[in-house]
């Protein structure tokens, strides 16, 4: 009997929580959010993405440290790829002597490449595939949220038990340790009977969990359809007209013109962290307000068919950090393949390791 639990309240003397740990803004009971709340939600989603990325990179580097041979091979392959790209790069890619001119060229190049990815009225095949992955992650976050006895993102607000299976499941989970101890304290005729008793208890709890989640699946299916519609609209109608503005903001904010082209790439690997953070910040600042408005609009038009906690779930920042990861990682791969952006070797290896 396992239940994903969130950390408890922080005690006295503990450092202030990071931005992603602050209670996220939630919609009103009738399904509305203020502009300030939506921008705050975008900030929390970005902080969550940064923390998750940091944890993944640290985990990858810890694993890599135990394999110096693999490290050497990877480094050699990267050098060879960079050399090949440098040989193929046209002479016109030499760094302009004027920083302002370089900045203009970077903005124009990024605008053109983003324009090929985010096309008006036509969803790129790349993102068609990625939306399927987004849907799977959304379902996972939804079910994890359902299994909590507290409303996710709240300051400890308890859920209303709406299904018998839900209440019984929470009862077993809360008393798991005590129940297993009492079960183990009985005298058994054989180890086999003891094992069967434990297995049947766990099986019963699993059946309760699955029965409860099955009752929430109709809501999930509707939300997944809403999310797919909203993201498709965002990528084909909302984002295409502003890719130039997005490129300008990213190049300026990340100060990408401070470092020139290197080894065939307009943006070298050492500038990638600044590029990534600025790109995802601006991406989320556009995505979250649009997606929240559209999702909540569809929920409201459903005329009360959603539970109150489901309406709150629509504003879970983890939804948007997941969308950011799936879509932005695909954008970086595309920019890398086009010779615009070099990716650090540990970043590429992390992405490859994440592929099932």
C-alpha positions in Angstrom: 0.0 0.0 0.0 1.9 3.0 -1.2 0.6 6.5 -1.6 2.5 9.4 -3.1 2.8 11.9 -0.3 3.7 15.6 -0.5 6.1 17.0 2.1 4.6 18.3 5.3 4.6 21.9 6.5 8.0 23.3 7.1 9.0 23.8 10.7 10.6 26.7 12.4 14.2 27.4 11.6 13.8 25.8 8.1 14.8 28.1 5.2 11.9 29.6 3.3 10.4 27.3 0.7 11.5 27.6 -2.9 9.0 29.2 -5.3 7.8 25.9 -6.6 6.9 24.9 -3.0 4.7 27.9 -2.4 0.9 27.2 -2.6 -0.1 27.8 -6.2 -2.9 30.2 -7.1 -6.2 28.4 -7.8 -9.3 29.2 -9.8 -12.3 30.6 -8.1 -15.2 28.3 -7.4 -16.9 29.4 -10.6 -13.7 28.7 -12.7 -11.9 32.0 -13.2 -8.3 33.2 -12.5 -6.9 36.7 -12.5 -4.1 37.8 -14.8 -1.8 38.1 -11.7 -2.7 34.6 -10.6 -1.9 33.2 -14.0 1.5 34.9 -14.3 2.3 33.7 -10.8 1.4 30.2 -11.9 3.8 30.5 -14.9 6.6 31.6 -12.5 5.9 28.5 -10.2 5.9 26.2 -13.2 9.2 27.6 -14.4 10.7 27.2 -10.9 9.5 23.6 -10.8 11.0 22.9 -14.2 14.3 24.3 -13.0 14.3 22.2 -9.9 13.4 19.0 -11.8 16.0 19.7 -14.4 18.7 20.3 -11.7 17.8 17.0 -10.0 18.0 15.1 -13.3 21.3 16.5 -14.3 22.8 15.9 -10.9 21.5 12.3 -11.0 22.9 11.8 -14.5 26.3 13.2 -13.5 26.5 10.9 -10.5 25.9 7.9 -12.8 28.4 9.2 -15.3 31.1 9.6 -12.8 31.2 5.8 -12.3 31.9 5.3 -16.1 35.0 7.3 -17.2 35.3 5.1 -20.3 31.9 6.1 -21.5 32.7 9.7 -20.6 35.8 9.6 -22.9 33.9 7.9 -25.7 31.1 10.5 -25.5 33.5 13.4 -25.5 35.2 12.0 -28.6 32.0 11.6 -30.4 30.9 15.1 -29.5 34.2 16.6 -30.8 33.8 14.7 -34.1 30.2 15.9 -34.6 31.2 19.5 -33.8 34.1 19.2 -36.2 31.8 18.0 -39.0 29.3 20.7 -38.4 32.1 23.3 -38.4 33.3 22.0 -41.8 29.8 22.2 -43.2 29.1 25.7 -41.8 29.1 28.4 -44.5 31.8 31.1 -44.3 29.1 33.7 -43.9 28.5 32.5 -40.4 31.6 34.1 -39.2 31.0 36.4 -36.2 30.2 40.0 -37.2 32.5 42.5 -35.7 29.6 44.6 -34.5 27.7 43.2 -31.5 24.5 44.9 -32.5 24.6 43.3 -35.9 25.3 39.9 -34.4 22.3 40.4 -32.1 20.1 41.3 -35.1 21.3 38.2 -37.0 20.6 35.9 -34.0 17.1 37.3 -33.6 16.3 36.8 -37.3 17.7 33.3 -37.3 15.8 32.2 -34.2 12.6 33.8 -35.6 12.9 31.9 -38.8 13.6 28.6 -37.1 10.7 29.0 -34.6 8.5 30.0 -37.5 9.2 26.7 -39.2 8.2 24.8 -36.0 5.1 26.9 -35.0 3.3 27.3 -38.3 -0.1 29.1 -38.7 -3.0 26.7 -38.9 -0.8 23.6 -39.3 0.5 21.6 -36.3 4.0 20.3 -37.0 4.3 16.5 -37.1 6.9 16.8 -34.3 4.4 18.3 -32.0 1.6 15.9 -33.0 3.8 13.2 -31.5 4.7 15.2 -28.5 1.1 15.9 -27.6 0.6 12.2 -27.1 3.4 12.3 -24.5 1.9 15.3 -22.9 -1.4 13.5 -22.6 0.3 10.5 -20.8 2.0 12.8 -18.4 -1.2 14.7 -17.7 -3.0 11.5 -16.9 -0.2 10.5 -14.5 -0.4 13.9 -12.7 -4.2 13.6 -12.6 -4.2 10.2 -11.0 -1.4 11.1 -8.5 -3.4 14.1 -7.5 -6.6 12.0 -7.1 -4.8 9.6 -4.7 -3.9 12.4 -2.3 -6.2 13.0 0.6 -5.3 16.7 0.4 -6.0 19.0 -2.5 -2.8 19.3 -4.4 -1.2 22.8 -4.3 -3.3 23.9 -1.3 -1.9 24.6 2.2 -3.2 21.3 3.5 -6.9 21.5 2.6 -8.6 18.1 2.9 -10.6 16.6 0.0 -14.3 15.8 0.3 -14.7 12.0 -0.1 -17.0 11.6 -3.1 -16.8 7.8 -3.6 -17.0 4.9 -1.2 -13.8 3.4 -2.7 -12.0 6.7 -2.2 -12.8 6.8 1.5 -11.9 3.2 2.1 -8.6 3.6 0.1 -7.6 6.6 2.2 -8.5 4.7 5.4 -6.3 1.8 4.5 -3.4 4.1 3.4 -3.5 6.2 6.6 -3.4 3.0 8.8 -1.1 1.0 6.6 1.7 0.6 9.1 -0.6 -0.3 12.0 -2.6 -2.8 9.9 0.5 -4.6 8.7 1.9 -4.8 12.2 -1.3 -6.2 13.5 -1.5 -8.7 10.7 2.1 -9.8 11.4 1.4 -10.2 15.1 -1.1 -13.1 14.6 0.0 -16.7 15.0 -0.2 -18.5 11.7 -0.3 -22.2 10.9 2.2 -21.6 8.2 4.3 -18.9 6.5 2.2 -19.5 3.3 -1.0 -18.5 5.1 0.6 -15.4 6.5 1.8 -14.4 3.1 -1.6 -15.0 1.6 -3.2 -12.8 4.2 -0.8 -10.0 3.5 -1.2 -10.4 -0.3 -5.0 -10.4 -0.1 -5.0 -7.2 2.0 -2.7 -5.5 -0.5 -4.8 -6.8 -3.4 -8.0 -5.4 -1.7 -6.4 -2.0 -1.3 -5.3 -2.1 -4.9 -8.8 -2.9 -6.1 -10.2 0.0 -4.0 -7.6 2.3 -5.6 -8.4 1.1 -9.1 -12.1 1.3 -8.5 -11.9 4.9 -7.3 -9.6 5.9 -10.2 -12.0 4.3 -12.7 -14.8 6.6 -11.4 -12.6 9.7 -12.1 -11.6 8.5 -15.6 -14.5 10.1 -17.5 -13.4 13.5 -16.1 -9.8 12.7 -17.1 -10.8 11.8 -20.7 -12.6 15.1 -21.1 -9.7 17.1 -19.7 -7.2 15.4 -22.0 -9.4 16.3 -24.9 -9.6 19.9 -23.7 -5.8 20.0 -23.2 -5.1 18.7 -26.7 -7.4 21.2 -28.3 -6.0 24.1 -26.3 -2.3 23.2 -27.0 -3.0 22.6 -30.7 -4.6 26.1 -30.8 -1.8 27.6 -28.9 0.9 26.2 -31.3 -1.0 27.0 -34.5 -2.8 30.3 -33.7 -1.5 32.0 -30.6 2.2 31.5 -30.9 3.0 31.8 -34.7 2.2 35.6 -34.8 4.6 36.3 -31.9 7.7 34.2 -32.7 9.5 37.3 -33.8 8.8 39.0 -30.4 9.7 35.7 -28.6 13.0 35.6 -30.5 13.8 39.2 -29.7 13.0 38.7 -26.0 15.2 35.6 -25.6 18.2 36.9 -27.5 18.1 40.2 -25.6 17.4 38.8 -22.1 20.0 35.9 -22.4 22.6 38.3 -23.9 23.3 35.8 -26.6 25.3 38.3 -28.6 28.0 38.4 -25.9 29.4 35.1 -27.3 29.8 34.6 -31.0 29.4 31.5 -33.2 31.6 28.6 -32.4 32.2 25.2 -34.1 29.4 25.8 -36.6 26.8 26.9 -34.0 25.4 30.4 -33.7 24.8 29.8 -30.0 27.6 27.8 -28.2 27.0 25.2 -25.5 28.1 27.5 -22.7 25.3 29.9 -23.5 22.6 27.2 -23.5 21.7 27.5 -19.8 20.9 31.2 -20.3 19.1 30.5 -23.5 17.0 27.7 -22.0 15.9 29.7 -19.0 14.9 32.7 -21.0 13.2 30.7 -23.6 11.1 28.7 -21.1 10.3 31.8 -19.1 8.9 33.6 -22.1 7.2 30.4 -23.4 5.4 29.8 -20.1 4.4 33.4 -19.8 2.5 33.0 -23.0 1.3 29.4 -22.6 -0.1 29.5 -19.0 -2.5 32.5 -19.3 -3.8 31.3 -22.7 -4.1 27.6 -21.6 -5.7 28.5 -18.2 -8.3 30.7 -19.8 -9.2 28.2 -22.5 -9.2 25.2 -20.2 -11.4 26.9 -17.6 -13.7 28.2 -20.2 -14.3 24.7 -21.4 -14.8 23.5 -17.9 -17.3 26.2 -17.2 -19.2 25.4 -20.3 -19.5 21.8 -19.1 -22.2 23.1 -16.7 -21.2 21.6 -13.4 -20.0 18.2 -14.6 -16.7 18.6 -12.9 -15.9 18.2 -9.2 -14.5 21.3 -7.3 -11.1 19.6 -6.8 -10.9 18.9 -10.6 -11.4 22.6 -11.3 -8.6 23.3 -8.9 -6.4 20.6 -10.6 -6.5 22.5 -13.9 -4.2 25.0 -12.3 -1.6 22.5 -11.1 1.8 24.0 -12.1 3.2 20.5 -12.7 0.9 20.3 -15.8 2.7 23.3 -17.3 6.2 22.3 -16.3 5.6 18.9 -18.0 4.3 20.6 -21.2 7.3 22.9 -21.0 9.7 20.0 -20.7 8.2 17.9 -23.6 7.8 20.8 -26.0 10.9 22.8 -25.3 13.2 19.8 -25.3 11.9 19.1 -28.8 12.5 22.7 -29.8 16.1 22.5 -28.6 16.7 19.3 -30.5 15.4 20.9 -33.6 17.6 24.0 -33.2 20.6 21.7 -32.5 20.0 19.7 -35.7 19.7 22.9 -37.7 23.1 24.1 -36.4 21.7 27.1 -34.5 22.1 25.9 -30.9 24.8 23.7 -29.5 23.8 21.5 -26.5 26.1 20.6 -23.6 27.2 16.9 -23.8 25.6 16.1 -20.5 22.3 17.6 -21.7 22.2 15.4 -24.8 23.1 12.3 -22.8 20.4 13.1 -20.3 17.8 13.4 -23.0 19.0 10.1 -24.6 18.9 8.4 -21.2 15.2 9.5 -20.8 14.1 7.8 -24.0 12.4 4.5 -23.0 
